Every structure is written in C-alpha cells, then in structure tokens.
Amino acid sequence: MRTFCRILVLAIVIATISCHKDKKPETLTGEAVDLNHTDSRSEVEFSDKSIQEIYNIYLDMKAGLVNSDAEVVRSLSEKMENILKDSEENKQLKATLKLISLTKDIKKQRDFFVTITDEVGKAISMAQITSGEIYKQYCPMAFDGSGGYWLSDSEEIRNPYFGKKMLKCGSVKETIK
C-alpha cells in the first residue's frame, strides 16, 4: 500500500509538471511575464521609413521567440512579408517569412529566424541609422553548438533561440551605429 501511494503521488507530480511546462511564466496576479523585457533599450531611428518598419517588426518577432509565442511569430512574419516589396533582394526574406507563417512549431520558427536575421541585417547595413544603436548578439550554444546571431535594441541578452531555457546565454559581438 505504501509503495502504491508513493507511485500515485509521483504520477500526480509528473502530470502537474508536464501540464505546465509550455505555459509562459506568470506573476502572482496571473499576468504573463515578458521575458524579453530589459532595463534599457536603444531607440533606433532610420532615415528610410520602410527599413524602420521592417526592423520594428523584426524586434517584435525576436520578442515572440524569446517568449516562446509561436502564434505571435507567425502573425508578425505575415505582417513583414506583406509590407516587403517584390524584388530580387527581398526574395529570400519573403520566402523564409512564408515558411515561418506556415508553422506553429517554435523550434522550426527559431531555425528560420537565423535567415531572417541575416536578411534583415543586410537591409539595415544599407540603411542610414540617424540615432540609436543596434546590438548584434551571438549564442554559441544555439543549433547544437554551431551558434546563432540575432539583432537587439538592448545590450542585455534575451536569447530568441532558447527562450526561458537559456534566456541570458550569449554576448554582444558588434554594435551597429
């Protein structure tokens, strides 16, 4: 009987833990915690308003990945895809955004985000930043140790490739002004 009770208690604990593992952390009031929140942000301004909009959506996508919110990431990828002009330089970005918008799998979205980062990085490198700084950050642990970059508006690390599992894993590799 005693062994049965221990097994029953263990089963209840495992069921309780597994049911809550994918939920976002909450405050005591039940509100979701924004894992992407940092103490300071750099308000980046571009001379080109279309690049500004792409960069802002990119940051929101990054926040969605940090918070492991696949639905937000899907929605934002559709939004960015719709504002991009059909052109040769946007071809890869649009194709990758389409792939992200078609999956609910956060891991696949994170895989595609590497390409989004590369393509958005190319676009902003051609644009003029009139104020603020962009931080190119890197996590050596991402993608089974091959590493991954992302862009941020804060020096504080909020890792989009791991979310809460390794939220602060990474470092600033470059500051773009």
N, C-alpha and C positions, 0 to 999 in steps of 0.2 A: 504493500500500500504506500509506503513511504517513497519508494522509487517511482511509483506511478505519479504521485503528487509532484515530485521534482521534475519529471518529464513534462507534466502538464504545465507547470509554471514556466519551464524553459520554452515550451512551444508558444505560450502566450507572449512571452517577452520577445521572441523572434518574430512573431506575427506583428506585434506592435511596432518594432523597429523597422521591419521591411515595409510596412504600410506608410511610414513617414519619411523614408529615405529620399524620395524625389520631391518632397514639398520644400518650398522656399522657407528659410528661417523667418520666424515671426517675432514681433515684440510682444511684450506682456499684454498689449491691447489687441493683439491679433492681426496687426497690420504687417504686411510683407516688408522685409528688410531689403534695402537696396545695397547689394554687395559691391556695386560699382562706385558708391559714394566715397569721395576723398575730401581731405581738409582744404585742398587748394586746387584750382583749375586755371588754366591759361585760356583766356577768351581770344581765340584766333579769328582774325578777320582777313579775308582775301579780297583782292581788287575785283576778281571775277565772281559774280553772284552765283553762277551755276556750280562752280567749284565749291563755294561756301555751302551750298545746299547738299552737295554730294558728301562733303566732309562731315557735316552735321548729322546726316543720316548714317554715315559710317560709324560715328561715335555712338549713336543710339543702338546700332547693331551690335557693336562691341559690348555695350552695357547689357543688351539682351543675352549675349553669350555668357557674360560674367554671371548674370542672374539665372542662367540655365533656362531661359524662357524661349523655347523653340517657336512658339506662335508669334511672339513679338518679332523675332528674327525673320520669320517668313514674311510677315507683313511689311517690314522695312525693306526687305530685299525686293519685293514687288514695287514698293514706292520708288526706290532708287532706279530700278530697271525702267520704270515709266517716265522718269524725268531725263534719262540719258538719250541723247540724240543717236540715231542710227549712223554709225561711222566706223571706219576701219579701226581707229584707236579705241573705240568702246566695245568692239566685238567680243573680246574675251571677258570683259567685265559683265556685259549683259548676259552672256551665256552662263557664267558662273552664278550670277544673281538668279537666273531662271532655275538652275539646279537647287539652289538654297530654298527658293519659294515652293519647290515641289516636294520637299521632305520635312517630316516632323521629327526626324532623328537629330537631336542636338549634336551628337558626335559627328555626323556627316556634315552638319552645318559648320562645325568648327573646322573640319578638314577643308571645306570650301573657302573658309574665311582667310586662309593663307593667300589664296589667289586674289580675293577681294582686297586684301591689304597691299599686295604687290601692285595691283592695277590702280587703286586709289593713290598709292604712293607715287606712281608715275604721273598721275594727273596733277597732284599738288606740287610736284617738283617743277612742273612747267608754269605754275601759277605764282603770282606775287602775293606774299604774305605782308599785309600792311601793319598788322600788330599781333602780338602773342607768339607763342612757341608751340611746336608740336614735338612730342617725345616719341621717338621710335624705340620700342621696347622689345625685349627678347627673353624667351624662356627656353633654356637648354633642355629641359625635360619633355617638352611637347613632342608629340609624334614619335613616341618610343625612343627618345633621345636624339632625334635628328634636329630638334629645335624649331621654333617658330617666332616670327616677328608680328607686331601689331603697332598701330599708332594710337597715341593717347593725348588727352589735353591736360594730363596731370603727371607729375614726376612720380607720384605714388603708384605702385604696381597694383593693378587689378587684372588678373590673368583671364582672358577670354577662352583659353584652351582647356582650362581645368575648372573654372568657376570656384565654388567654395572648397573644393578638394585641395587646391593649391593656389589660393587666392592671391597670395603675395609672392609667388615664385616668378622671378625674372629680374631684369635690370634695364636701365635706360642705356641704350647703345649710341644714340645720336639725338641731338636737339636741332630741330629744323626751325629756322627763323626767316 
